[in-house]
């Protein structure tokens, strides 16, 4: 590994965290410091010798500080290739000294967006130093200061090629994310912006992808505040796989659509059990009972602290992931005995933002599906109206249906999903699957359909399962025929006016 000595450094930072310690460390190594503005004042106030930028450029700061470092005496010193003899002669002819280290962090545009927070000189220096990383080191984050000083001390004031290259990578990622934030700000309020620039950074390497031969990672948007996956704590079990992440997201999002103690069991991104209960132990047992066969190897999410009683019930079934907002001590002890069970503690999910789906050469983008629960906006279209108990079951079934792959049918009774038919090309087949899974438990219950019934056969299948109320969007050319079938059976039907396809 070849190294480059650091004899002269330019420091210009908005975030002064760690600045004085860095300045002292560099000075102790014999590095000359060049700085301007608030950075120079902070170093000088700490008793550290600094050469002002205007002493190097021979020009004062201008335009309220907009122009400080934009000068050949600075940028030639940064951009000169030390291995190019002509470059070095040109510097000597102009009396310009090389700059070996640039320490810059940018105006906090993400935190305080506005015209005056758009940094110009900072990104220019960052890009110049990163381009010339064969000769110059670029440091853009106070978290890098410690490792920088350690390497300089260990190598008699020099930095290796690999270090300079790694720092350059982070520098270009920083300026890319910074520009992306500005692009987003200039399109603020646009539902579907013309330019969607999403800077992503790898947040987690996953155990594997959908299959063990596929490598996978989770990425996060660099400019976004930490979401629940970043704030999550894993208390036990193996590292997460791609499917674990998808199922955890699906279960965690759905369980937080309920205010009451709730449990959701998900398998392959679809709920196979959902229920409300007097507590999470009761909710888990009722959710598990929806489809005990499919729940094997699933993900369990609850929206309350997990009790020891609930943990005992979960521990008796092979489960991949448990996710909860907290755990009683007894629950932690019980789940710790399951060595392969991933035990996740997480805050509630936030707003999902635009949804991206990869397509060759680009992405499909859409707004998130807002599942509105508002009886005042829904219409009872049959002679019979739902009872209050049926209304509660209809609202639960509607939420579950919207979270299930299309075509989907959900049967529910007593605040418990009892049959879920998902991912079918035919709606009547989805209804038949839901009825088969309900196995008679839907008698007197309700049915939700994510899209309209194109024919009466779906309603007939639901009634055959024992359903007494149906919720669906409506909007079919055969709505009259479908409503007439409901009236013929003497059941209630509610139109929501909103479809919830999910692919």
LINBELCOR-V73401 format. One record per residue. N is the residue number from 1. PHI is phi in whole degrees, -180 to 180 (NA if undefined). PSI is psi in radians with two decimals (NA if undefined). D_FIRST is the distance of its C-alpha to the first C-alpha in whole Angstrom. Layout:
N;PHI;PSI;D_FIRST
N;PHI;PSI;D_FIRST
This chain:
1;NA;2.16;0
2;-86;2.70;4
3;-127;2.82;7
4;-126;2.28;10
5;-72;2.52;13
6;-107;1.91;16
7;-111;-0.40;19
8;-142;2.28;22
9;-129;2.48;22
10;-108;2.14;25
11;-116;2.17;26
12;-151;1.69;29
13;-127;2.49;30
14;-82;-0.79;33
15;-87;1.99;32
16;-87;0.11;32
17;-56;2.19;31
18;74;0.06;29
19;-63;-0.82;29
20;-64;-0.76;30
21;-63;-0.69;28
22;-64;-0.81;25
23;-59;-0.76;26
24;-65;-0.73;27
25;-62;-0.74;24
26;-68;-0.73;22
27;-62;-0.73;25
28;-61;-0.46;25
29;-88;0.05;21
30;84;0.30;23
31;-86;2.28;22
32;-77;2.34;25
33;-105;2.30;26
34;-117;2.32;28
35;-158;3.00;30
36;-147;2.93;34
37;56;-2.45;36
38;-64;-0.54;36
39;-64;-0.80;33
40;-62;-0.71;34
41;-64;-0.73;37
42;-64;-0.69;35
43;-70;-0.78;33
44;-63;-0.74;36
45;-61;-0.45;38
46;-89;0.08;36
47;82;0.34;36
48;-100;2.31;32
49;-74;2.28;32
50;-135;2.43;31
51;-92;2.09;32
52;-65;2.54;34
53;-59;-0.68;33
54;-68;-0.37;36
55;-73;-0.45;36
56;-83;-0.73;33
57;-87;-0.44;34
58;74;0.23;38
59;-129;2.43;39
60;-76;2.82;41
61;-60;2.52;40
62;-132;2.85;42
63;55;0.90;44
64;56;0.63;44
65;87;0.01;40
66;-66;-0.48;39
67;-122;1.94;38
68;-132;-0.97;36
69;-102;-0.05;32
70;-77;1.43;33
71;-156;2.50;33
72;-57;-0.56;31
73;-65;-0.44;30
74;-89;-0.92;28
75;-75;-0.52;27
76;-66;-0.66;26
77;-65;-0.52;24
78;-81;-0.74;22
79;-87;-0.21;22
80;-65;2.21;21
81;-78;2.02;18
82;-65;-0.34;17
83;-93;0.03;16
84;-105;1.90;20
85;-59;-0.66;22
86;-64;-0.66;25
87;-62;-0.75;24
88;-71;-0.60;23
89;-66;-0.72;27
90;-61;-0.71;28
91;-62;-0.80;27
92;-63;-0.71;28
93;-61;-0.57;32
94;-96;0.00;32
95;67;0.58;31
96;-103;2.30;28
97;-94;2.48;25
98;-66;2.64;22
99;-114;2.14;21
100;-98;-0.34;18
101;-142;2.27;18
102;-119;2.18;21
103;-117;1.92;23
104;-140;2.32;26
105;-128;2.71;28
106;-94;2.84;31
107;-53;2.49;34
108;-77;1.18;36
109;-64;-0.72;37
110;-60;-0.72;37
111;-77;-0.60;39
112;-136;1.27;41
113;-64;2.47;42
114;165;2.86;43
115;-55;-0.81;43
116;-72;-0.20;42
117;-93;0.03;39
118;-83;1.85;38
119;-76;2.40;35
120;-115;-0.98;34
121;-63;-0.66;32
122;-61;-0.99;30
123;-60;-0.56;29
124;-64;-0.79;28
125;-66;-0.69;26
126;-61;-0.85;24
127;-67;-0.67;24
128;-62;-0.83;23
129;-67;-0.68;20
130;-67;-0.68;19
131;-60;-0.69;20
132;-97;0.59;18
133;-65;-0.24;15
134;-64;-0.43;12
135;-118;-0.42;14
136;-128;2.49;15
137;-99;2.40;15
138;-119;2.14;18
139;-116;2.19;20
140;-123;0.03;23
141;-144;2.29;24
142;-55;-0.46;25
143;-65;-0.28;24
144;-88;-0.19;20
145;-63;-0.77;21
146;-61;-0.85;21
147;-65;-0.62;17
148;-61;-0.89;16
149;-65;-0.66;18
150;-60;-0.77;17
151;-70;-0.72;13
152;-60;-0.75;14
153;-67;-0.63;16
154;-76;-0.32;14
155;-124;0.59;11
156;53;0.75;14
157;81;0.42;15
158;-124;2.73;11
159;-121;2.52;10
160;-82;2.85;6
161;-60;-0.76;7
162;-63;-0.67;8
163;-65;-0.80;10
164;-64;-0.65;12
165;-67;-0.76;12
166;-63;-0.70;14
167;-66;-0.64;16
168;-65;-0.70;17
169;-58;-0.84;18
170;-65;-0.57;20
171;-66;-0.81;21
172;-67;-0.62;23
173;-63;-0.66;24
174;-64;-0.85;26
175;-68;-0.57;28
176;-63;-0.79;29
177;-67;-0.63;30
178;-64;-0.81;32
179;-65;-0.64;34
180;-62;-0.68;35
181;-64;-0.68;37
182;-68;-0.73;38
183;-59;-0.75;39
184;-64;-0.71;41
185;-64;-0.69;43
186;-69;-0.27;44
187;-112;0.28;46
188;-54;2.33;47
189;95;-0.23;50
190;-77;2.14;49
191;-63;-0.76;50
192;-127;1.58;48
193;-63;2.63;46
194;-63;-0.73;45
195;-116;2.03;41
196;-107;1.72;40
197;-109;1.89;36
198;-117;1.75;35
199;-77;2.08;31
200;-112;2.52;30
201;-131;2.55;28
202;-68;2.16;27
203;-101;-0.45;29
204;-162;2.28;29
205;-88;2.21;28
206;-91;2.82;31
207;-59;-0.77;32
208;-170;3.11;33
209;-85;-2.57;35
210;-61;-0.49;39
211;-130;2.70;38
212;-60;-0.41;36
213;-83;-0.04;34
214;-103;2.21;33
215;-79;2.63;30
216;-155;2.72;31
217;-150;2.77;30
218;-104;2.30;32
219;-111;2.68;31
220;-128;2.66;33
221;-72;2.19;34
222;-64;-0.64;31
223;-87;-0.13;34
224;-85;2.59;37
225;-64;2.71;38
226;-58;2.27;37
227;-89;-3.05;39
228;-63;-0.58;41
229;-63;-0.59;38
230;-75;-0.50;35
231;-94;-0.02;38
232;-72;2.59;39
233;-119;2.22;39
234;-98;2.07;38
235;-90;-0.31;40
236;-172;2.91;40
237;95;3.06;39
238;-69;2.92;37
239;-65;2.76;34
240;-79;2.59;36
241;-102;3.03;36
242;-57;-0.81;37
243;-67;-0.68;41
244;-56;-0.76;41
245;-64;-0.79;39
246;-63;-0.78;42
247;-69;-0.64;45
248;-64;-0.75;44
249;-62;-0.78;44
250;-64;-0.79;47
251;-71;-0.69;49
252;-68;-0.67;48
253;-66;-0.80;49
254;-69;-0.74;52
255;-64;-0.44;53
256;-86;0.11;53
257;-85;-0.05;55
258;-115;2.42;58
259;-86;-0.55;59
260;-78;2.86;61
261;-54;2.17;59
262;-140;2.71;58
263;-136;2.44;56
264;-127;2.30;54
265;-113;2.19;53
266;-121;2.47;51
267;-138;2.17;50
268;53;0.84;48
269;70;0.08;48
270;-120;2.46;52
271;-67;2.34;54
272;-116;-0.01;56
273;-163;2.28;57
274;-146;2.34;58
275;-159;2.68;61
276;-101;2.75;62
277;-154;3.08;63
278;-70;-0.45;65
279;-155;3.12;61
280;-72;-0.47;58
281;-65;-0.79;59
282;-64;-0.77;62
283;-62;-0.71;60
284;-63;-0.83;58
285;-60;-0.69;61
286;-72;-0.66;62
287;-67;-0.75;59
288;-60;-0.65;59
289;-67;-0.34;62
290;-57;-0.82;62
291;-155;1.35;60
292;-61;-0.54;59
293;-67;-0.81;58
294;-72;-0.46;55
295;-68;-0.30;54
296;-61;2.10;53
297;79;0.35;49
298;-95;-3.01;49
299;-113;2.30;48
300;-112;2.23;50
301;-126;2.41;50
302;-129;2.69;53
303;-105;0.28;53
304;-133;2.89;54
305;-54;2.35;53
306;-79;2.18;53
307;-86;2.88;56
308;-62;-0.65;56
309;-62;-0.78;59
310;-65;-0.70;57
311;-62;-0.70;54
312;-60;-0.73;56
313;-66;-0.76;57
314;-66;-0.68;54
315;-64;-0.34;53
316;-81;-0.03;55
317;-128;2.42;54
318;-64;2.06;51
319;-132;2.42;49
320;-80;-0.80;45
321;-142;2.43;45
322;-119;2.33;47
323;-133;2.28;46
324;-150;2.82;48
325;-75;-0.22;48
326;-177;2.97;49
327;-138;2.32;50
328;-65;2.71;52
329;-56;-0.72;51
330;-64;-0.63;53
331;-65;-0.75;52
332;-60;-0.75;48
333;-64;-0.76;50
334;-64;-0.84;51
335;-71;-0.43;48
336;-65;-0.36;46
337;-77;-0.23;48
338;-97;1.61;47
339;-63;-0.49;43
340;-97;0.01;42
341;-81;2.19;44
342;-83;2.11;41
343;-110;1.93;43
344;-112;2.37;42
345;-117;2.20;44
346;-147;2.67;43
347;-77;2.95;45
348;-63;2.57;47
349;-69;2.65;46
350;-99;-2.83;46
351;-68;2.33;47
352;-76;-0.41;45
353;73;-2.97;45
354;-64;2.53;45
355;-104;2.28;44
356;-113;2.36;42
357;-129;2.12;42
358;-66;2.49;40
359;-140;2.64;42
360;-52;2.21;40
361;75;0.12;39
362;177;-2.63;39
363;-140;2.63;41
364;-90;2.43;45
365;-131;2.37;45
366;-147;2.81;48
367;-69;2.72;49
368;-67;2.71;50
369;-81;1.97;53
370;-88;1.94;55
371;-91;1.71;58
372;-82;2.31;61
373;-118;1.69;63
374;-148;1.73;66
375;-59;-0.54;70
376;-66;-0.41;71
377;-94;-0.11;69
378;-96;2.80;70
379;-125;2.26;73
380;-84;2.06;76
381;-108;0.07;77
382;-113;2.99;79
383;-67;-0.68;83
384;-86;2.50;81
385;-112;2.66;79
386;-66;2.57;76
387;-76;2.96;77
388;-62;-0.67;75
389;-64;-0.72;74
390;-67;-0.65;73
391;-58;-0.77;71
392;-64;-0.70;69
393;-70;-0.64;68
394;-62;-0.72;68
395;-68;-0.66;65
396;-65;-0.84;63
397;-62;-0.64;63
398;-65;-0.75;62
399;-62;-0.77;59
400;-67;-0.72;58
401;-61;-0.70;59
402;-67;-0.36;57
403;-98;0.16;54
404;-116;2.47;55
405;-61;2.45;54
406;-79;2.72;57
407;-69;2.50;59
408;-133;2.53;60
409;-133;2.32;63
410;-124;2.24;63
411;-106;2.38;66
412;-144;2.67;67
413;-156;2.40;69
414;54;0.81;69
415;60;0.62;66
416;-141;2.23;64
417;-69;2.28;63
418;-115;-0.21;65
419;-161;2.20;64
420;-127;2.10;61
421;-110;2.10;61
422;-131;2.71;57
423;65;0.58;56
424;-104;2.49;59
425;-72;-0.48;60
426;-107;2.28;63
427;-67;-0.60;65
428;-68;-0.57;67
429;-67;-0.68;65
430;-61;-0.71;63
431;-66;-0.70;66
432;-66;-0.70;67
433;-65;-0.76;64
434;-61;-0.73;64
435;-66;-0.71;68
436;-63;-0.70;67
437;-70;-0.59;65
438;-67;-0.61;67
439;52;0.84;70
440;91;-0.18;73
441;-78;-0.16;71
442;-87;0.03;71
443;-57;2.07;75
444;83;0.07;76
445;-94;-2.70;72
446;-132;2.90;70
447;-133;2.39;68
448;-120;2.44;65
449;-125;2.28;64
450;-70;-0.37;61
451;-138;3.03;63
452;-65;2.75;67
453;-83;2.03;69
454;-74;-0.38;70
455;-141;2.92;73
456;-74;-0.20;75
457;-63;-0.56;74
458;-66;-0.69;71
459;-67;-0.73;73
460;-61;-0.69;75
461;-66;-0.67;73
462;-66;-0.75;72
463;-65;-0.67;75
464;-61;-0.51;76
465;-79;-0.12;73
466;105;0.11;75
467;-70;2.48;74
468;-119;-0.02;76
469;-153;2.52;74
470;-131;2.45;71
471;-123;2.34;69
472;-159;2.87;67
473;-70;-0.58;66
474;76;3.08;69
475;111;0.07;69
476;-82;2.67;70
477;-67;-0.28;73
478;-107;0.43;75
479;-55;-0.73;75
480;-61;-0.72;78
481;-66;-0.71;79
482;-69;-0.75;76
483;-65;-0.68;78
484;-62;-0.66;81
485;-64;-0.71;80
486;-63;-0.75;78
487;-65;-0.66;82
488;-60;-0.67;83
489;-84;-0.18;82
490;75;0.50;82
491;-107;2.86;79
492;-90;2.58;77
493;-137;2.36;74
494;-119;2.30;72
495;-100;2.30;70
496;-98;-0.39;67
497;76;0.13;67
498;-138;2.14;63
499;-86;2.66;61
500;-134;1.02;58
501;-60;2.56;56
502;-144;2.08;53
503;-119;NA;51
